[in-house]
Amino acid sequence: MADLVTHILSAQWVALAKRQPRPQTAFVVGVMLPDLIANVPILILRAAEPLLPWPRPFWLPDALSSLHSPILYALLCSWLCAWLPATTRRRVFVALLSGGFLHIGVDLLQGHVVPGAYYPGFPLIRQPWTLGFLHTESSLLAMPFLLVATLVLMRLGSGQRSPRR
């Protein structure tokens, strides 16, 4: 959960850097989407596994985790946006894609609990890798600082907005 909050805060920081009062909704959804489509179903599946009348397909967690790769995430965004009206399709696609790429970029900074479980180059590169600057649970320690810093920056930025024309 703290990781998801950290990703949402990163979306707010991008909005502040662009001098916007708040991030675009599709961008925030894009920042959350890789975890919502990959990690949340895996966690639910693992928790429900003892209750299931059939065995869990062994390949399902890996298939869901592969949606954390930029290529498959871009394909998912294009599929989702194909359902939207043509007038908003491109704008929402760019926002979802850039939010997801921010998410994937932040994830690349951290090491992961299960070594070799993160394949950002899939399906072209089948080697797991991350930069490993932070531990996965570092977001728990950083979240209070990031939250306070975000609120302070939002407060400071609210007085410096230029009037719209």
C-alpha positions in Angstrom: 0.0 0.0 0.0 2.8 2.4 0.9 4.4 1.7 -2.5 1.1 2.7 -4.3 0.9 5.9 -2.2 4.5 6.7 -3.1 3.6 6.3 -6.8 0.6 8.6 -6.4 2.9 11.2 -4.7 5.3 11.0 -7.6 2.4 11.9 -9.9 1.7 15.0 -7.7 5.4 15.9 -7.9 5.2 15.8 -11.7 2.2 18.1 -11.6 4.0 20.5 -9.3 7.0 20.5 -11.6 4.6 21.5 -14.5 3.1 24.1 -12.2 -0.3 22.5 -12.2 -2.4 22.4 -9.0 -3.1 18.7 -9.4 -2.2 15.9 -11.8 -4.4 14.8 -14.6 -6.7 12.0 -13.5 -5.6 9.6 -16.3 -2.0 10.3 -15.4 -2.7 9.2 -11.8 -4.5 6.1 -13.0 -1.5 5.4 -15.2 0.8 5.7 -12.2 -1.3 3.2 -10.3 -2.3 0.8 -13.1 0.9 -1.4 -13.2 0.4 -2.4 -9.6 -3.4 -2.6 -9.8 -3.3 -5.0 -12.8 -0.3 -7.1 -11.7 0.3 -7.1 -8.0 -3.2 -6.8 -6.6 -4.6 -9.8 -8.5 -1.5 -11.8 -7.5 -2.0 -11.0 -3.8 -5.7 -11.8 -4.0 -5.0 -15.1 -5.8 -2.4 -16.1 -3.2 -4.7 -15.3 -0.3 -7.6 -17.2 -1.9 -5.6 -20.1 -3.1 -6.4 -22.4 -0.1 -10.1 -21.7 -0.8 -10.1 -22.5 -4.5 -11.5 -25.8 -5.6 -8.9 -26.0 -8.4 -5.1 -25.4 -8.4 -3.9 -22.0 -9.5 -2.3 -22.0 -12.9 1.5 -21.9 -12.3 2.0 -19.4 -15.1 -0.6 -16.8 -14.0 1.6 -14.7 -11.5 4.4 -14.4 -14.2 1.9 -13.4 -16.8 0.4 -10.7 -14.6 3.9 -9.5 -13.5 4.9 -9.1 -17.2 2.4 -6.2 -17.4 5.1 -4.2 -15.5 7.2 -4.2 -18.7 7.0 -1.0 -20.8 6.1 -2.9 -24.0 3.2 -4.9 -22.6 2.0 -2.0 -20.6 1.9 0.2 -23.8 -0.1 -2.5 -25.5 -2.5 -2.6 -22.6 -2.9 1.2 -22.6 -3.6 1.1 -26.4 -6.2 -1.6 -25.9 -7.9 0.3 -23.1 -7.9 3.5 -25.0 -9.4 1.8 -28.1 -12.7 1.7 -26.1 -12.7 5.5 -25.6 -14.2 8.1 -28.0 -11.8 9.2 -30.7 -11.8 12.8 -29.3 -10.1 11.8 -26.0 -8.3 8.6 -27.0 -4.9 10.2 -27.8 -4.8 12.4 -24.7 -5.8 9.6 -22.3 -3.3 7.2 -24.0 -0.4 9.6 -23.5 -1.4 10.3 -19.9 -1.8 6.6 -19.0 1.4 5.7 -20.8 3.5 8.4 -19.2 2.0 7.7 -15.8 2.8 4.0 -16.2 6.3 4.7 -17.4 6.9 7.0 -14.4 5.7 4.0 -12.2 8.1 1.6 -14.0 10.9 4.1 -13.7 10.4 4.4 -10.0 10.3 0.6 -9.7 13.5 0.3 -11.5 15.2 2.3 -8.8 14.5 -0.3 -6.2 15.6 -3.8 -5.6 12.9 -6.4 -5.2 12.1 -8.9 -2.5 12.3 -11.9 -4.9 15.5 -11.6 -6.9 14.9 -12.1 -10.6 11.2 -11.3 -10.4 11.2 -8.0 -12.4 11.6 -8.2 -16.1 11.3 -4.6 -17.5 12.6 -5.6 -20.9 10.1 -8.4 -21.5 9.4 -9.8 -24.1 12.5 -8.5 -25.9 15.0 -9.0 -23.0 14.4 -12.0 -20.8 16.9 -11.0 -18.1 15.6 -9.6 -14.8 17.3 -6.4 -13.7 16.8 -3.3 -11.5 19.2 -0.6 -10.4 18.7 -1.6 -6.7 19.3 1.9 -5.2 16.4 1.3 -2.7 14.9 -1.6 -1.0 11.2 -2.4 -1.8 10.1 -1.5 1.7 12.0 1.9 1.7 8.8 3.5 0.6 7.4 2.8 4.1 10.2 5.0 5.5 10.1 7.6 2.8 6.3 8.0 2.6 5.8 10.3 5.6 8.6 12.6 4.4 7.3 12.6 0.8 3.8 13.3 2.0 4.8 16.3 4.1 7.1 17.6 1.4 4.3 17.2 -1.2 1.9 19.1 1.0 4.4 21.9 1.7 5.2 22.2 -2.0 1.5 22.2 -2.9 0.9 25.0 -0.4 3.8 27.0 -1.6 2.8 26.5 -5.3 -0.8 27.5 -4.7 0.3 31.2 -4.0 2.5 31.3 -7.1 0.1 30.3 -9.8 -0.3 32.7 -12.6 -3.8 33.7 -13.6 -5.3 31.7 -16.6 -6.1 33.6 -19.7 
